[in-house]
Structure formats: C-alpha cells, structure tokens
C-alpha cells in the first residue's frame, strides 16, 4: 500500500504516521481548556508560528489530552507530540520519564524544545523542527 503524503518540506515528501485509538480522559478537558487560556508566553509564541496550518500546512492541536496527560502540542497526522519544557518540568525527571514511556508505548514520537529557546532562538527552533520531521517522516 502506498503511503499518504501529508505535506512537503524543502520539496521532500512527509508521510502520514497516524496512530489510531489514542486514549482520551474526558475528565481533563476543563484543565486543557484552562491551559489553552493561560497564555504561557513560549507556548503562545510557538502557537503563533504553527496555528492555522502556517507551518508547512500541518495541523497542530494545542493542549491535547492523551490518556491521563495533557501535551503542549500534537500533530495527529504524524503522531507527534511537541513539548515545550520550562520551569514546570524542573525536578520532575521521574514523572517525565514515565509520561514519555507511556507516549512511546502508544506509538507516539516526542519532540522537546526548551522554553528559553522558543523565547530567544525561535528561527532555529523552527528550522530544527523542520529537520526533525524530515528525518522521521520522509521515508
């Protein structure tokens, strides 16, 4: 079966990697909505770059519920989680490892960006995300 092309980045085809039946905890919907409204500056800055398919016509979800967790950004067509790690992740290594292992067990990939880099090096952050997507979804 031929793979479906989602988009092209630098004339390179990016192929769909959709994971079906991602678990969803509806009890977290209020919390996810509150997080979207809270306006963490690095998340808002990143969102401005990617919402409404501005980033290579790729659809991003913000504060997406996956299982019993809420992720910063999610690309459904690629099964890709994008996390912006700020001070809220300090001293939470064990929690983050457990969370990441859960996502990986669901067939998802995770791309992490530091809060400071989004605030101070956004152009390179976006280029590195392009490269990550090409490296992981072009073949």
Backbone bond lengths (Angstrom), bond angles and torsions (degrees), N, CA, C in turn:
res aa  C-N    CA-C-N  psi(-1)  N-CA   C-N-CA  omega(-1)  CA-C   N-CA-C  phi
1 X - - - 1.442 - - 1.536 109.67 -
2 X 1.317 115.53 136.61 1.455 120.75 -178.07 1.527 110.39 -77.45
3 X 1.335 115.56 137.93 1.462 120.70 179.02 1.526 110.00 -73.16
4 X 1.332 114.78 146.52 1.460 120.27 178.33 1.529 109.84 -87.36
5 X 1.312 115.21 132.21 1.463 120.94 176.78 1.521 108.39 -85.37
6 X 1.347 115.72 127.41 1.461 122.13 179.73 1.523 110.84 -87.42
7 X 1.336 115.55 -41.92 1.454 122.03 -178.04 1.521 108.66 -164.75
8 X 1.309 116.15 -177.22 1.470 122.64 172.71 1.515 108.35 -126.85
9 X 1.316 116.85 136.60 1.458 122.43 173.18 1.522 106.25 -123.63
10 X 1.339 115.98 122.79 1.477 121.33 -175.67 1.531 110.93 52.95
11 X 1.307 116.70 41.61 1.476 124.46 -179.40 1.526 113.56 65.05
12 X 1.312 117.30 14.62 1.464 121.81 178.27 1.520 107.96 -102.19
13 X 1.339 118.38 126.55 1.466 119.31 179.37 1.532 111.63 -68.55
14 X 1.321 114.83 137.05 1.466 122.57 177.04 1.521 106.83 -110.53
15 X 1.341 115.75 123.94 1.456 121.18 -172.56 1.527 112.48 -98.55
16 X 1.321 114.02 144.71 1.463 122.00 178.48 1.531 110.02 -60.15
17 X 1.328 114.39 140.36 1.462 122.12 174.97 1.528 106.92 -140.08
18 X 1.311 115.90 67.35 1.455 122.28 -172.29 1.525 110.79 -87.62
19 X 1.328 116.09 129.69 1.461 122.23 176.55 1.523 107.91 -102.91
20 X 1.313 116.43 122.18 1.467 120.53 -179.23 1.520 111.50 -84.18
21 X 1.317 114.00 158.85 1.477 122.74 172.63 1.522 113.50 57.06
22 X 1.315 116.45 46.89 1.460 120.62 174.61 1.535 107.36 -68.46
23 X 1.329 117.77 128.23 1.470 119.99 179.66 1.530 111.43 -61.37
24 X 1.331 114.82 148.20 1.455 121.92 -175.70 1.521 108.70 -142.32
25 X 1.321 116.92 127.05 1.463 121.54 178.05 1.530 108.08 -104.09
26 X 1.340 118.28 103.24 1.468 120.61 -176.80 1.533 113.49 -63.07
27 X 1.324 117.38 -19.11 1.464 120.18 178.68 1.535 111.60 -65.22
28 X 1.329 117.31 -17.30 1.471 120.99 -179.27 1.527 113.57 -91.45
29 X 1.336 117.86 -0.73 1.470 119.34 -173.62 1.531 112.46 -63.32
30 X 1.315 118.39 -37.06 1.465 120.15 177.28 1.513 111.79 -65.05
31 X 1.315 116.18 -41.82 1.472 121.21 178.57 1.530 110.75 -64.22
32 X 1.336 116.88 -42.40 1.469 120.73 178.87 1.524 110.35 -62.15
33 X 1.328 116.74 -42.59 1.462 121.14 178.69 1.538 110.18 -62.39
34 X 1.330 116.87 -43.07 1.469 121.33 178.66 1.528 111.19 -62.53
35 X 1.324 116.77 -39.82 1.472 120.44 178.55 1.528 111.05 -64.82
36 X 1.339 116.87 -39.38 1.465 120.01 178.29 1.525 110.37 -62.32
37 X 1.318 116.45 -38.31 1.469 120.90 -177.93 1.522 113.01 -79.66
38 X 1.328 118.27 -19.96 1.461 120.87 -173.58 1.524 112.90 -67.04
39 X 1.298 118.43 -29.01 1.454 121.53 173.64 1.516 115.90 70.69
40 X 1.333 117.99 48.20 1.467 120.81 171.90 1.528 106.88 -59.53
41 X 1.329 116.87 124.68 1.470 121.60 -169.33 1.526 113.77 -56.21
42 X 1.324 118.23 -42.49 1.469 118.76 -178.91 1.529 111.09 -67.58
43 X 1.333 117.32 -36.37 1.463 120.04 178.34 1.523 111.27 -69.34
44 X 1.320 117.08 -40.61 1.465 120.68 177.79 1.527 109.97 -64.50
45 X 1.324 116.80 -42.75 1.465 121.53 178.58 1.530 110.67 -59.42
46 X 1.329 116.56 -46.09 1.462 120.72 178.68 1.532 109.93 -65.10
47 X 1.319 116.82 -44.27 1.469 122.37 -178.35 1.531 110.80 -57.78
48 X 1.329 117.11 -40.53 1.469 120.86 178.90 1.528 110.56 -59.50
49 X 1.330 117.48 -31.89 1.472 122.26 -179.93 1.528 112.80 -75.65
50 X 1.348 117.44 -25.83 1.469 119.00 -168.83 1.533 114.99 -119.98
51 X 1.338 118.53 -18.53 1.470 117.55 -174.84 1.525 111.29 -69.48
52 X 1.311 115.45 160.19 1.469 123.21 -177.19 1.524 111.63 57.28
53 X 1.327 115.44 34.51 1.468 123.01 175.62 1.529 113.79 59.38
54 X 1.334 117.07 30.94 1.472 120.99 179.59 1.520 113.02 -68.92
55 X 1.326 117.08 -23.84 1.462 121.68 -177.33 1.531 108.39 -97.94
56 X 1.330 116.04 91.82 1.469 123.01 177.04 1.530 113.34 55.28
57 X 1.331 115.68 32.98 1.470 121.66 177.53 1.535 112.87 61.25
58 X 1.337 116.38 27.36 1.464 121.96 179.09 1.523 108.39 -95.78
59 X 1.327 116.54 134.86 1.460 122.57 -179.40 1.533 110.27 -88.76
60 X 1.317 116.56 119.12 1.461 123.80 178.06 1.525 109.46 -105.65
61 X 1.319 116.81 140.38 1.463 122.30 169.03 1.515 107.69 -104.30
62 X 1.329 116.10 145.66 1.464 121.23 -179.82 1.526 109.20 -111.66
63 X 1.346 116.41 136.78 1.470 122.94 -179.02 1.532 110.34 52.23
64 X 1.307 114.65 60.56 1.465 123.53 -177.33 1.526 110.06 -89.13
65 X 1.322 116.33 134.06 1.462 122.22 177.44 1.525 108.58 -83.87
66 X 1.328 115.22 125.47 1.466 121.68 174.57 1.524 105.92 -131.87
67 X 1.319 115.27 112.05 1.460 119.89 -175.75 1.514 109.59 62.13
68 X 1.324 116.42 -127.77 1.468 121.69 178.94 1.525 112.25 -99.97
69 X 1.322 116.39 22.73 1.458 121.85 -177.93 1.527 110.17 -125.99
70 X 1.316 115.43 159.93 1.458 121.75 173.13 1.531 106.86 -121.10
71 X 1.330 116.25 123.27 1.465 120.83 -179.77 1.519 109.20 -100.07
72 X 1.332 116.22 154.25 1.459 120.06 -177.52 1.523 111.48 -63.70
73 X 1.338 116.40 -51.78 1.461 121.52 -179.17 1.522 109.32 -140.77
74 X 1.335 115.63 150.23 1.460 120.57 -179.47 1.516 109.17 -144.00
75 X 1.333 115.23 133.65 1.464 121.71 173.91 1.524 106.47 -108.79
76 X 1.323 115.77 103.25 1.463 121.92 -174.75 1.530 112.14 -61.27
77 X 1.335 117.24 -42.42 1.466 119.92 -176.33 1.523 113.00 -66.00
78 X 1.337 116.78 -20.42 1.461 121.04 179.74 1.527 112.63 -109.65
79 X 1.332 117.15 -7.27 1.470 121.63 -173.05 1.526 109.99 54.27
80 X 1.333 114.53 46.58 1.457 121.54 -176.09 1.524 110.89 -118.41
81 X 1.325 114.85 125.13 1.460 122.95 175.00 1.523 107.76 -96.58
82 X 1.327 116.07 135.36 1.456 120.87 173.80 1.520 107.18 -119.29
83 X 1.318 114.84 120.06 1.460 122.06 -178.70 1.517 109.94 -112.97
84 X 1.313 116.34 131.34 1.459 121.95 173.47 1.525 106.27 -102.69
85 X 1.321 114.67 109.90 1.462 120.53 -174.40 1.519 111.17 -92.51
86 X 1.318 114.62 115.16 1.462 121.32 176.43 1.508 109.63 -115.70
87 X 1.308 115.67 -155.45 1.464 120.79 -176.17 1.522 112.51 -66.35
88 X 1.318 117.96 -20.94 1.470 119.48 178.86 1.532 111.48 -64.94
89 X 1.335 117.33 -16.94 1.462 120.93 179.35 1.531 112.84 -93.85
90 X 1.328 116.47 -6.23 1.469 119.72 179.04 1.527 109.95 -61.65
91 X 1.311 116.10 137.55 1.476 122.90 177.56 1.520 112.93 61.60
92 X 1.322 117.44 24.87 1.467 121.26 177.93 1.523 110.97 -122.96
93 X 1.325 116.82 33.50 1.460 121.05 -175.89 1.521 112.37 -58.86
94 X 1.329 117.89 -45.38 1.465 121.47 -178.18 1.522 109.99 -64.48
95 X 1.318 116.60 -45.28 1.467 121.42 177.96 1.523 110.39 -60.05
96 X 1.334 116.99 -47.83 1.467 120.90 -179.10 1.528 111.67 -63.05
97 X 1.334 117.83 -38.74 1.468 120.48 177.93 1.521 111.06 -64.11
98 X 1.322 117.00 -42.52 1.475 121.49 178.40 1.534 110.40 -63.51
99 X 1.308 114.99 -43.64 1.465 121.57 179.75 1.528 110.14 -62.56
100 X 1.331 117.07 -48.91 1.461 121.35 179.69 1.521 111.36 -61.28
101 X 1.325 117.57 -41.46 1.468 121.01 178.64 1.525 110.39 -61.53
102 X 1.315 116.90 -39.10 1.468 120.57 177.30 1.524 110.21 -61.89
103 X 1.326 117.13 -47.95 1.467 120.13 -179.27 1.520 111.05 -60.62
104 X 1.308 116.54 -44.58 1.467 120.82 179.83 1.525 110.29 -62.48
105 X 1.328 117.23 -38.39 1.471 120.93 178.87 1.529 111.55 -64.53
106 X 1.324 116.82 -21.90 1.462 121.59 178.26 1.534 111.66 -88.91
107 X 1.331 117.21 1.16 1.459 121.12 -179.91 1.513 113.97 86.39
108 X 1.332 117.01 18.80 1.459 121.53 -178.08 1.523 110.78 -99.99
109 X 1.328 115.31 153.62 1.458 121.23 173.15 1.517 108.07 -107.14
110 X 1.322 116.08 155.35 1.466 121.72 -177.22 1.518 108.94 -127.47
111 X 1.323 115.64 132.37 1.456 121.92 174.44 1.517 106.94 -121.99
112 X 1.340 116.44 121.67 1.463 120.90 -177.06 1.525 110.80 -108.80
113 X 1.331 113.17 139.92 1.463 121.87 179.23 1.525 106.44 -129.99
114 X 1.315 117.27 140.18 1.462 118.47 177.37 1.527 109.99 -80.01
115 X 1.307 114.25 144.57 1.454 123.20 177.53 1.530 111.03 -53.40
116 X 1.324 116.58 -45.16 1.463 120.94 -178.60 1.523 112.38 -63.67
117 X 1.322 117.04 -37.49 1.471 120.16 179.51 1.520 111.04 -67.32
118 X 1.326 116.92 -38.39 1.468 118.89 177.09 1.531 109.48 -62.29
119 X 1.317 116.51 -41.20 1.464 120.76 -178.24 1.528 113.21 -71.49
120 X 1.344 117.59 -33.31 1.470 120.24 -169.91 1.524 115.89 -119.24
121 X 1.329 118.28 -7.56 1.475 120.82 -175.75 1.531 110.17 -146.29
122 X 1.326 115.73 43.51 1.467 121.00 -171.18 1.529 113.28 -60.23
123 X 1.316 118.31 -40.73 1.467 119.88 -178.92 1.526 111.03 -58.34
124 X 1.326 116.47 -46.06 1.469 119.51 179.25 1.525 111.53 -68.88
125 X 1.317 117.77 -36.32 1.472 121.12 176.51 1.525 109.67 -57.93
126 X 1.305 117.37 -45.29 1.465 120.85 -178.64 1.529 111.20 -68.06
127 X 1.329 117.54 -38.68 1.475 120.35 176.51 1.530 110.92 -64.95
128 X 1.334 116.31 -40.19 1.473 119.68 178.51 1.525 111.34 -66.38
129 X 1.326 117.62 -36.33 1.461 120.39 175.46 1.528 110.36 -64.54
130 X 1.326 117.24 -42.44 1.472 121.04 174.31 1.526 109.93 -53.62
131 X 1.328 116.43 -50.38 1.462 121.19 -178.12 1.520 111.88 -62.59
132 X 1.322 117.03 -41.41 1.464 120.89 178.17 1.534 110.49 -59.98
133 X 1.318 116.34 -45.66 1.471 119.79 179.92 1.522 110.37 -63.77
134 X 1.313 117.43 -44.12 1.476 120.41 177.67 1.524 109.88 -59.53
135 X 1.321 117.03 -48.06 1.470 121.12 -177.51 1.522 112.91 -62.32
136 X 1.320 117.93 -31.91 1.462 121.19 -173.15 1.525 115.48 -104.10
137 X 1.331 117.72 -14.37 1.472 118.92 -173.66 1.519 114.45 -132.40
138 X 1.324 118.15 14.00 1.468 119.37 -176.63 1.522 114.27 -101.18
139 X 1.325 117.09 -0.56 1.472 116.37 179.29 1.514 110.89 -136.07
